[in-house]
Structures are given as C-alpha cells and as structure tokens.
Amino acid sequence: MENVLAEELKELNAQEIKTTTRAVYFEGNKELLYKANLQLRTALNILVPIKTYYVRNEDELYKCVKKIDWSKYISNKDTFSIESVVHSKFFKHSKYVSLKTKDAIADQFRNKFNERPDVNIENPSLKINVHINQEKCTISLDSSGESLHKRGYRKSKNQAPLNEVLAAGIIKHSGWDGKTNFVDAMCGSGTILIEAAMIAANKAPGLIRDKFGFMNWKDFDSVLWQKIKKKSEEKIKDVEIDILGSDINSNTIKITEENLSNAELKDSVKFLTKQFSQSTPPEGSGTLIINPPYGERMKKNDINDFYKMIGDALKANYVGYDAWILTSNKEALKNLGLRPSKKLTLFNGPLEVKLHKYEMYKGSKKAKYT
Ligand SMILES: C[S@@+](CC[C@H](N)C(=O)[O-])C[C@H]1O[C@@H](n2cnc3c(N)ncnc32)[C@H](O)[C@@H]1O
C-alpha cells in the first residue's frame, strides 16, 4: 500500500515524500498533519518523530528516553500509552521495550514533580511510538491515536469484515476514480462499498470520526482543525454514478445498510440480497471488486465449484466490467477459468492475499479465458 499512500500524500502537497517498507515519510506543517489525519484513505497512523537514538540494550534506551523533556508534551495529570515495534537482534521483546520507555517517562516526572502521569491504554492524552530497527530507535508521537482504519461508521460487523484501509487501498489500486459504475456483489458488511461511496462523494474518511490523538496534545489548534474540517465538508458532492452492493446473506445486507447510514451515505448506494450467479451490474461498463470467502470452512471440491461459479457469472453477466478479486486462496482462483491481466500481493493483517484483475472485454472474451 506504500505507493498508493505516497500518491495520496502528493495530492495533499506533502513534501519530501519517501517510501519505505510499511511506511511513507513526508514533511509538512501542523495544517498538513491535521489534513493527513482527516483525508488519507490508506494510512493507519501518522507518527511525528521527535528523536532518534542508537541503542543496543534496554538500559541505553531508558537513559535516552529520559533525556527527552516529556513535560513539553504532557503534564503529570495527563495519561500516556506506548506502542513498540521492534526489528532487532539487540532487542527481543517489544513489551519490554515499552516497559522500559514507560519507566523512563514515569521516573522523569517523579524526580521533577513527585507525581507521575498514569498509563491509559484506551484513551491516553499522548500515544508514544517506539520503533527499533537494529540499533536505530525512533521515538514518535502518534498524532492519530486509534488507528485510522477506525473511521467511525462500523458499529456492528459480520464475521470477516475487511479492514477499511485495505478496502480503500484496493479501490485505489484498481484505478477506479469514482466516476464510473461500481459493484461489490459479495459485500458483507459493505466496507468496500462504503469506501467507494466516500471516494465518489469526495468525502474525507475522517469526517465521521470524532477523536484523533492530536486533539489531546498541548499544542492542539482547534480553530485550525475546525477550519480544515469545514473546508473538507464543503467539498462533499452528490454521488451521480451507480454504486451497487449485494450479498447472499440478508443479515449482512442489514449491517451494510446500518454502516452506510452511519457514514451518512445511505442514498449513494443501492443494495439487495442476491446470489452472485444471479447478480447483474448496472448497464455499461464499470468496476466490480469482490472479496469472496477464502474457503477455510469448505471442502476442497466445494470451494473449487464455488470459484468456478464466480468465473461463469463474470463471463455471463459482467461483460464490459473490470473485475477485481481479493482472496488468500490462490489455488481456488485457478477455477475461475479466466486469465488475470494484473496480479498483486497484499496483506490482510498478517495474512498474505492476492488481488487479481480480470478484464471482461466485449467481443474479445475468448482471448481472456484460459
Ligand atoms: C469475506 S466476506 C466479505 C466481507 C466484506 N468485504 C466486508 O468487509 O464485510 C464474503 C461474503 O460473501 C458472501 N457470499 C458467500 N457466498 C455468496 C454467494 N454465492 N453470492 C453472494 N454472496 C456470497 C458472504 O455472505 C459474505 O458476506
């Protein structure tokens, strides 16, 4: 997802954009920090690095963390939490890194003020991120707080909802720009549909969320935040294309409906209960993205038949459409009877998944089928 995130940052006029594994660096001012939290669809957390040290053990880490003047960021009445990510032969346990960092901060306050801020995992005044790559340790403030995939529209969920950031990233990868028909005919709780509707409506994904980490910071500028939010709200437009969702399970359709109204996008999407083989897209061309069951709970023959059914339905009903399928079941994809024109590997949490594109051309069907 790093490349699509870098593209989004370019659109926000971020400077010095640099892509690395699982992260994209950029530079900007406070206004950009707020905008990034509000508008980026494919970022999970936006971290503000405050210090980098080179350390080889927990005691060195403790001393370095103690050198930072933490009273610049929190008072002894505030709360904090620490998240550590460690890839190092010198540090084995991220929990121990968090513990030593916490001790250093608590000891600094105790020495100075005889009182220390408490740890609060749920809703801290300051969320601190410690990232250790071999000896390089970067201490950052997490301006997002809770991960940005928590948009605020999902109150109840089905069994296997897709992460919102992954859903938005898949749509970005597909190149769909909100201007042509869009279908998810295995929509479950509607994550892909809702992310698509937000893109079509030009609605920032953070607009329905009421909390971001930076709001608890000492330097929070609420006037600036309100101004940015208002400007972003003014850019929302009516959805004029067809966005269609369906699923075989009527209960998940109810959840989709609920999530869509939480996202204030109910009128932008049509949805129905339908078996995929009977589903038909809006006339003309467009994009279909589905995330079918991976088949963990199905017998091998059944899952092969299931994917064959998907392929047959695509050939019969989706001519003119670009179809994208996300699944962890590489083997099952072979039963579609279609040749992909693009193949991407992504991660759904720790699970490796494939995103394949099938172009359902009119008149050139045979060339595309295996
Ligand atoms: C992995 S879930 C999709 C999750 C969805 N992307 C979300 O974020 O909630 C797969 C969905 O496919 C639906 N499904 C399974 N078989 C189907 C079929 N034959 N026709 C239509 N939908 C089907 C299931 O009901 C389930 O909601």
The ligand as an SDF file (V2000), in Angstrom:
LIG
                    3D

 27 29  0  0  0  0  0  0  0  0999 V2000
  -15.2670  -12.4120    3.2040 C   0  0  0  0  0  0  0  0  0  0  0  0
  -16.9200  -11.9150    3.2470 S   0  0  0  0  0  0  0  0  0  0  0  0
  -16.8970  -10.2860    2.5820 C   0  0  0  0  0  0  0  0  0  0  0  0
  -16.6060   -9.2760    3.6590 C   0  0  0  0  0  0  0  0  0  0  0  0
  -16.8020   -7.8560    3.1980 C   0  0  0  0  0  0  0  0  0  0  0  0
  -15.7900   -7.4500    2.2420 N   0  0  0  0  0  0  0  0  0  0  0  0
  -16.8160   -6.9500    4.4230 C   0  0  0  0  0  0  0  0  0  0  0  0
  -15.9430   -6.0700    4.5270 O   0  0  0  0  0  0  0  0  0  0  0  0
  -17.6610   -7.1330    5.2880 O   0  0  0  0  0  0  0  0  0  0  0  0
  -17.6290  -12.8350    1.9310 C   0  0  0  0  0  0  0  0  0  0  0  0
  -19.0900  -12.5260    1.6860 C   0  0  0  0  0  0  0  0  0  0  0  0
  -19.5180  -13.2930    0.5620 O   0  0  0  0  0  0  0  0  0  0  0  0
  -20.8810  -13.6230    0.7730 C   0  0  0  0  0  0  0  0  0  0  0  0
  -21.2290  -14.7550   -0.1010 N   0  0  0  0  0  0  0  0  0  0  0  0
  -20.8610  -16.0680    0.0310 C   0  0  0  0  0  0  0  0  0  0  0  0
  -21.3670  -16.7800   -0.9750 N   0  0  0  0  0  0  0  0  0  0  0  0
  -22.0640  -15.9470   -1.7900 C   0  0  0  0  0  0  0  0  0  0  0  0
  -22.7810  -16.1020   -2.9910 C   0  0  0  0  0  0  0  0  0  0  0  0
  -22.9130  -17.2810   -3.5800 N   0  0  0  0  0  0  0  0  0  0  0  0
  -23.3660  -14.9910   -3.5320 N   0  0  0  0  0  0  0  0  0  0  0  0
  -23.2410  -13.7910   -2.9560 C   0  0  0  0  0  0  0  0  0  0  0  0
  -22.5820  -13.5890   -1.7970 N   0  0  0  0  0  0  0  0  0  0  0  0
  -21.9770  -14.6390   -1.2170 C   0  0  0  0  0  0  0  0  0  0  0  0
  -20.9490  -13.9490    2.2450 C   0  0  0  0  0  0  0  0  0  0  0  0
  -22.2830  -13.8670    2.7220 O   0  0  0  0  0  0  0  0  0  0  0  0
  -20.0060  -12.9090    2.8500 C   0  0  0  0  0  0  0  0  0  0  0  0
  -20.7200  -11.7710    3.2830 O   0  0  0  0  0  0  0  0  0  0  0  0
  1  2  1  0
  2  3  1  0
  2 10  1  0
  3  4  1  0
  4  5  1  0
  5  6  1  0
  5  7  1  0
  7  8  2  0
  7  9  1  0
 10 11  1  0
 11 12  1  0
 11 26  1  0
 12 13  1  0
 13 14  1  0
 13 24  1  0
 14 15  1  0
 14 23  1  0
 15 16  2  0
 16 17  1  0
 17 18  1  0
 17 23  2  0
 18 19  1  0
 18 20  2  0
 20 21  1  0
 21 22  2  0
 22 23  1  0
 24 25  1  0
 24 26  1  0
 26 27  1  0
M  CHG  2   2   1   9  -1
M  END
$$$$
